[in-house]
């Protein structure tokens, strides 16, 4: 069983993972992506 702090930490971590996966999926499906230090052209 997880305590309250562990549950909160796990929830935040899973939210960050989900957002990062969505960003990666968006980048893979787009033809171009302009980052801060680079530009990706497919």
C-alpha positions, 0 to 999 in steps of 0.5 A: 500500500502507498501512503498519501505522499507516495500516491501524490508522487506517483500521480505526478510522475504518471502525468508527466510521463503521459504528457511526454508521450503525447509530445513525442507522438506529436513530434513523430506525426508532424513533418517539421518540428522546431525546438529551442536548439534544433529544427527537425524536417522529415 
